[in-house]
Amino acid sequence: MPPAETPTGSTRFDPSWLLLLAAALFLGRIGYGVWENYNPPKKSEKVRWVAFGEAEAVARATGKPILYDFSADWCGPCNAMKDGLFSDPKLAKALEAAVVPVRVLDRAREEGHNTATVDSLQRVYSVDGFPTLIVYSPRTGRSQTTSGYGGPDATLQWIAQNAVAVQTGVAPDGTPLH
């Protein structure tokens, strides 16, 4: 038998395909980072929302006023409030200490109509934009309203101050509420 041919040249492994793979992974990570920057992951809300039908009983039992959060899924400021205020564990805890939170979600754009409860609440409180926050005391019948979103700290401060105001009848500026 003739002797086996011996290979000529280098017997070392050629790593050039590894460099191409590393470059592709690197570019993929950069692309994902750019995508993530424009599409940040949704934060989960930490507020424990109370159903509308249970809110008055909970408010009477706890002595706290009700916070009605009128919002819509398509509303940019509403989503900013979800991410900035309602998804922060410390702020959510402070909010729940001051009020009984109730979400009133408008579905007219998505479904063509709202539930009777949502329509009724929007009429009672003359809600014409989102987000609208109403702090209401079932004990005194007083309420305070604000629209828009001014950031998590300012919004929480407004809620806390007006939770006291609707209970005591004295506005944060010291004037009597009607």
C-alpha positions as CSV (number, residue, x, y, z in Angstrom):
1,M,0.0,0.0,0.0
2,P,1.2,3.4,-0.8
3,P,1.8,5.8,2.1
4,A,-1.0,8.2,2.9
5,E,-0.5,11.7,1.7
6,T,0.5,14.2,4.3
7,P,-1.3,17.4,4.3
8,T,0.6,20.4,3.2
9,G,0.2,23.9,4.7
10,S,-1.0,24.9,8.1
11,T,-3.0,22.5,10.3
12,R,-4.3,25.4,12.5
13,F,-8.0,26.1,12.8
14,D,-9.2,29.1,10.7
15,P,-11.1,31.4,13.1
16,S,-12.3,34.0,10.4
17,W,-15.9,32.7,10.6
18,L,-15.9,33.3,14.4
19,L,-15.0,37.0,13.7
20,L,-17.9,37.3,11.3
21,L,-20.2,35.7,13.8
22,A,-19.0,38.1,16.6
23,A,-19.4,41.1,14.3
24,A,-23.0,40.0,13.4
25,L,-23.9,39.5,17.1
26,F,-22.4,42.9,17.9
27,L,-24.4,44.6,15.2
28,G,-27.5,42.7,16.3
29,R,-27.1,44.0,19.8
30,I,-26.6,47.5,18.7
31,G,-29.8,47.3,16.5
32,Y,-31.7,45.8,19.4
33,G,-30.5,48.6,21.7
34,V,-31.8,51.2,19.2
35,W,-35.1,49.4,18.9
36,E,-35.4,49.2,22.8
37,N,-34.7,52.9,23.0
38,Y,-37.8,53.7,20.8
39,N,-39.9,50.8,22.2
40,P,-39.2,50.6,26.0
41,P,-40.8,47.7,27.8
42,K,-44.1,48.4,29.5
43,K,-43.9,48.8,33.3
44,S,-46.5,46.9,35.2
45,E,-48.8,48.9,37.4
46,K,-48.4,48.6,41.2
47,V,-51.6,50.3,42.1
48,R,-54.3,47.9,43.3
49,W,-57.3,49.3,41.6
50,V,-60.7,48.8,43.2
51,A,-63.8,48.0,41.1
52,F,-66.3,50.8,40.8
53,G,-69.1,48.8,42.5
54,E,-66.9,48.2,45.6
55,A,-65.4,51.7,45.9
56,E,-67.9,53.4,48.1
57,A,-68.0,50.6,50.6
58,V,-64.2,50.5,50.8
59,A,-64.1,54.3,51.1
60,R,-66.7,54.3,53.9
61,A,-64.9,51.4,55.7
62,T,-61.4,53.0,55.5
63,G,-62.5,56.7,55.8
64,K,-60.6,57.5,52.6
65,P,-62.0,59.4,49.6
66,I,-62.2,57.8,46.1
67,L,-59.8,58.7,43.3
68,Y,-61.5,58.2,39.9
69,D,-58.8,58.0,37.2
70,F,-60.5,58.7,33.9
71,S,-58.2,57.4,31.2
72,A,-58.0,55.8,27.8
73,D,-55.6,53.2,26.3
74,W,-54.8,55.5,23.3
75,C,-54.0,58.5,25.5
76,G,-50.3,59.4,25.7
77,P,-50.4,61.4,29.0
78,C,-52.5,58.6,30.5
79,N,-49.8,56.1,29.6
80,A,-47.1,58.4,30.9
81,M,-49.1,58.5,34.2
82,K,-49.3,54.7,34.3
83,D,-45.5,54.4,33.7
84,G,-44.5,57.3,36.0
85,L,-46.9,57.2,38.9
86,F,-48.9,54.0,38.9
87,S,-46.0,51.7,38.2
88,D,-43.7,53.0,40.9
89,P,-44.0,50.9,44.0
90,K,-43.4,53.7,46.5
91,L,-45.7,56.2,44.8
92,A,-48.4,53.5,44.4
93,K,-48.2,52.8,48.1
94,A,-48.5,56.5,49.0
95,L,-51.4,56.9,46.6
96,E,-53.3,53.9,48.1
97,A,-52.6,55.3,51.6
98,A,-54.5,58.5,50.6
99,V,-57.4,57.3,48.4
100,V,-59.3,54.3,47.2
101,P,-58.2,54.2,43.5
102,V,-60.7,53.4,40.8
103,R,-59.8,53.2,37.1
104,V,-62.5,54.5,34.7
105,L,-61.4,53.3,31.3
106,D,-62.9,55.0,28.2
107,R,-63.4,52.5,25.4
108,A,-65.4,54.6,23.0
109,R,-62.7,54.9,20.4
110,E,-61.8,51.2,20.5
111,E,-65.3,49.7,20.8
112,G,-67.6,52.5,19.6
113,H,-69.2,52.9,23.0
114,N,-68.6,52.8,26.8
115,T,-70.3,50.8,29.5
116,A,-73.3,52.5,31.1
117,T,-71.2,53.1,34.3
118,V,-68.4,54.8,32.4
119,D,-70.9,57.0,30.5
120,S,-72.7,57.9,33.7
121,L,-69.5,58.8,35.6
122,Q,-68.2,60.9,32.6
123,R,-71.5,62.8,32.6
124,V,-71.7,63.3,36.4
125,Y,-68.1,64.7,36.5
126,S,-68.3,66.5,33.1
127,V,-65.2,64.6,31.8
128,D,-64.2,65.8,28.4
129,G,-60.5,64.9,28.2
130,F,-58.0,62.4,29.4
131,P,-56.5,62.0,31.9
132,T,-58.9,63.5,34.3
133,L,-58.6,62.8,38.1
134,I,-61.5,63.2,40.5
135,V,-61.0,63.0,44.2
136,Y,-64.5,62.4,45.7
137,S,-65.5,61.9,49.3
138,P,-68.7,59.8,49.8
139,R,-68.9,61.0,53.4
140,T,-69.0,64.7,52.5
141,G,-70.1,64.6,48.9
142,R,-67.3,67.0,47.9
143,S,-65.0,66.5,44.9
144,Q,-62.0,68.1,43.3
145,T,-61.0,67.7,39.6
146,T,-57.8,68.1,37.6
147,S,-57.0,67.3,34.0
148,G,-53.7,66.4,32.4
149,Y,-50.5,65.0,33.8
150,G,-47.8,67.1,35.4
151,G,-45.5,64.3,36.4
152,P,-45.6,61.7,39.2
153,D,-44.6,63.9,42.1
154,A,-46.9,66.8,41.3
155,T,-49.8,64.5,40.6
156,L,-49.4,62.5,43.8
157,Q,-49.1,65.8,45.7
158,W,-52.3,67.0,44.1
159,I,-54.1,63.8,45.0
160,A,-52.9,63.8,48.6
161,Q,-53.8,67.4,49.2
162,N,-57.2,67.1,47.7
163,A,-57.9,63.9,49.5
164,V,-57.7,66.0,52.7
165,A,-59.5,68.9,51.1
166,V,-62.7,66.9,50.2
167,Q,-62.8,65.4,53.7
168,T,-62.3,68.7,55.6
169,G,-63.9,71.2,53.3
170,V,-60.8,73.3,53.1
171,A,-58.9,73.6,49.8
172,P,-55.1,73.3,49.8
173,D,-54.9,77.2,49.5
174,G,-56.9,77.6,52.7
175,T,-60.2,78.6,51.0
176,P,-63.4,76.8,51.9
177,L,-64.7,74.2,49.4
178,H,-68.4,74.4,48.4
